């Protein structure tokens, strides 16, 4: 399984991990922290044209999954 948290920093994510239950209590386990980017994270490089292209692709994918 996995969790998604929206946190302000890596340090906040680490604090959340410290509170997590062990996913495999009878064995040694590992929890990975991975950053997920949102459109706002790309700033000016994510131009209106790229935003429109992304919206078109998302609409295509949604249409395909409903077929």
C-alpha positions, -999 to +999 in steps of 0.1 A: +000+000+000+009+036+001+001+069+017+001+104+001+007+133+023+009+170+013+036+185+035+057+217+035+091+200+037+111+168+037+114+172+075+076+172+078+074+140+057+100+124+080+080+132+111+049+116+095+069+085+087+080+082+123+043+080+133+034+053+107+027+017+118+052-008+105+037-021+073+051-056+079+053-061+116+069-095+116+097-086+092+121-057+085+104-032+063+112+001+045+092+032+039+102+054+009+096+091+007+090+104-028+082+139-039+052+143-063+052+175-083+022+196-091+017+220-120+025+250-097+059+235-089+071+242-124+065+280-124+067+299-156+082+269-175+047+253-174+033+277-200-004+281-208+002+261-240+017+232-219-012+234-195-037+232-224-018+202-238-019+185-204-056+191-201-062+176-236-041+145-227-060+140-194-093+142-213-081+116-238-070+093-210-103+097-192-122+090-224-102+059-231-107+045-196-144+049-199-146+030-232 
